[in-house]
């Protein structure tokens, strides 16, 4: 079926012979019985065993294909959901990295603030050091604003 699970998997080709559905032999069975084996609840899985004969030589390939049951529109929606889940995971990883950067910057800002407070202490008379620390804290806060 165009747009169906087998077409999307691209594993089954014209001429392949279906041997089993979920372990049930299906050669020579009635079409109604085969249909009952293949069809099932939308979203459920079915495993099909196929035989493929080589056109050149006498090689025979046996292979299994696990497919998701469902209409083409259901399968398209399922693919979209899977894609969105992957995008969500990527964004969570990026946010986690940015959070670590921001926490690190916050620690730097706290350290600078503590040094500035110590430099502002009445017993301290190093005004150039206070000005340098204020400038450094200002730059650091500008960077931290990006994280907020």
Secondary structure as UniProt FT lines:
FT   TURN            2..3
FT   HELIX           5..9
FT   TURN            14..15
FT   STRAND          17..21
FT   TURN            22..23
FT   STRAND          24..25
FT   TURN            27..28
FT   HELIX           31..38
FT   TURN            42..43
FT   STRAND          45..53
FT   TURN            57..58
FT   STRAND          60..68
FT   HELIX           72..119
FT   TURN            122..123
FT   HELIX           127..147
//
